[in-house]
Amino acid sequence: MNIPQKVIDIIEPVYVMEGAGVLLRRSIATQRLDHLDPFLLFDHFGSDNPEDYLPGFPMHPHRGIETVTYMLNGQVVHKDSLGNSGTIDGGDVQWMTAGSGIIHEEMPKPPENGRMEGFQLWVNLPAKLKMTTPRYQEIKSSKVPEIQREDGVVVRVIAGEVDGVKGAITEIYADPEYLDVFLPAGCSFEQPVSEGYSAFAYVFSGEGLFGDLESGTAVQSTQLLVFGEGDLVKVYADQVPVRFLLISGKPLNEPIARYGPFVMNTDEEIEQALEDLNNGTFVK
C-alpha cells in the first residue's frame, strides 16, 4: 500500500538512576509513555563521565521478557545464574530471552576514550512463552550485517530485513525490526513496516524529517517518536546528518502485570515470581 506513517507523538526522555547508580535517559516506561506493545522499556545510556555508569547493574532477576542490549561505545561484562559470561563491546548486540527466570549482572568497564554509550530495550513475551527456557543470542559487531548505499546511507540490520539482507537476530516471537540508520545531509531513507505493528524511532545524533517531505515532522537528538498507522517509514536529512534507531514489532494485545524486572499477565503470576525468588526456586 505504501502509506507513509505519520509521527503521532514525540517523547522527551527523562533522566533516571538505575542499578547501583547508573544515569540513563528513559523514553519508554515513563509517565508519558508506559509501554508501546510489545515494547516495555527503552533506555539510552551515554556519558563521558565514568561516575555515571561504572556502578553498573549488579545481580538482578528477570522473568517474562526479553532484554536487548546494543552497544555503541565501551564494554559491558556480563554473567548470570546459568553459568553464562562474556563481554559486549561497541557494535555488539545481546538479545536475552529471560523466559522463566534468570539472574544476571551487567558491569561496565571504562573504555579507553572514557565514552560509554548504548541502548537497552525490553520486549514482552506472550503468555505461552513467559515460562520458556532462558536463552541468549549474542552477536559480535562483525556479524551484524551493514548496508552501505552509494549515497552514503548506512544501515546496520540487527533484526528484520533491508534491501534483501536479513538481520543478525532471528526467531523472536514479536517479529521485530531493529535498525541502526545513518543518513548524510541531503539523503533520504524509506523502510516498509508491517501494517498493524507498533513502530518507533529514536534519534541519537543530528536531526531528521520523518514522514512526507512536505508535511513531515522534524525530530532532534535525543527524542523518541511514535509512528501511527501506515506501512512505510520515510526519513529525510536536510542540513545535517541524522542517526537513529528504527524499531518495530507485533503487538501482543495481552494483559500486562509488571513489578520491576518481572512482567507477567496477572498479579498472581507476579506474586509467584516473588515467592520463587524468595524461596530459591526462581532459576530452574
C-alpha positions, 0 to 999 in steps of 0.5 A, spaced: 500 500 500 505 504 501 502 509 506 507 513 509 506 513 517 505 519 520 509 521 527 503 521 532 507 523 538 514 525 540 517 523 547 522 527 551 526 522 555 527 523 562 533 522 566 533 516 571 538 512 576 538 505 575 542 499 578 547 501 583 547 508 580 547 508 573 544 515 569 540 513 563 535 517 559 528 513 559 523 514 553 519 508 554 516 506 561 515 513 563 509 517 565 508 519 558 509 513 555 508 506 559 509 501 554 508 501 546 506 493 545 510 489 545 515 494 547 516 495 555 522 499 556 527 503 552 533 506 555 539 510 552 545 510 556 551 515 554 556 519 558 563 521 558 563 521 565 565 514 568 561 516 575 555 515 571 555 508 569 561 504 572 556 502 578 553 498 573 547 493 574 549 488 579 545 481 580 538 482 578 532 477 576 528 477 570 522 473 568 517 474 562 521 478 557 526 479 553 532 484 554 536 487 548 542 490 549 546 494 543 552 497 544 555 503 541 561 505 545 565 501 551 564 494 554 559 491 558 561 484 562 556 480 563 554 473 567 548 470 570 545 464 574 546 459 568 553 459 568 553 464 562 559 470 561 562 474 556 563 481 554 559 486 549 563 491 546 561 497 541 557 494 535 555 488 539 548 486 540 545 481 546 538 479 545 536 475 552 530 471 552 529 471 560 523 466 559 522 463 566 527 466 570 534 468 570 539 472 574 544 476 571 549 482 572 551 487 567 558 491 569 561 496 565 568 497 564 571 504 562 573 504 555 579 507 553 576 514 550 572 514 557 565 514 552 560 509 554 554 509 550 548 504 548 541 502 548 537 497 552 530 495 550 525 490 553 520 486 549 514 482 552 513 475 551 506 472 550 503 468 555 505 461 552 512 463 552 513 467 559 515 460 562 520 458 556 527 456 557 532 462 558 536 463 552 541 468 549 543 470 542 549 474 542 552 477 536 559 480 535 559 487 531 562 483 525 556 479 524 551 484 524 550 485 517 551 493 514 548 496 508 552 501 505 548 505 499 552 509 494 549 515 497 552 514 503 546 511 507 548 506 512 544 501 515 546 496 520 540 490 520 540 487 527 533 484 526 528 484 520 530 485 513 533 491 508 534 491 501 534 483 501 539 482 507 536 479 513 538 481 520 543 478 525 537 476 530 532 471 528 526 467 531 523 472 536 516 471 537 514 479 536 517 479 529 521 485 530 525 490 526 531 493 529 535 498 525 541 502 526 540 508 520 545 513 518 543 518 513 548 524 510 545 531 509 541 531 503 539 523 503 533 520 504 531 513 507 524 509 506 523 502 510 516 498 509 513 496 516 508 491 517 501 494 517 498 493 524 505 493 528 507 498 533 513 502 530 518 507 533 524 511 532 529 514 536 534 519 534 541 519 537 545 524 533 543 530 528 536 531 526 531 528 521 524 529 517 520 523 518 514 522 514 512 526 507 517 531 505 512 536 505 508 535 511 513 531 515 515 532 522 522 534 524 525 530 530 532 532 534 537 528 538 535 525 543 527 524 542 523 518 541 517 518 536 511 514 535 509 512 528 501 511 527 498 507 522 501 506 515 506 501 512 512 505 510 517 509 514 520 515 510 526 519 513 529 525 510 536 529 512 536 536 510 542 540 513 545 535 517 546 528 518 541 524 522 542 517 526 537 513 529 534 507 531 528 504 527 524 499 531 518 495 530 514 489 532 507 485 533 503 487 538 501 482 543 494 485 545 495 481 552 494 483 559 500 486 562 502 485 570 509 488 571 513 489 578 520 491 576 524 486 572 518 481 572 512 482 567 507 477 567 499 477 565 496 477 572 498 479 579 498 472 581 503 470 576 507 476 579 506 474 586 509 467 584 515 470 581 516 473 588 515 467 592 520 463 587 525 468 588 524 468 595 524 461 596 530 459 591 526 456 586 526 462 581 532 459 576 530 452 574 
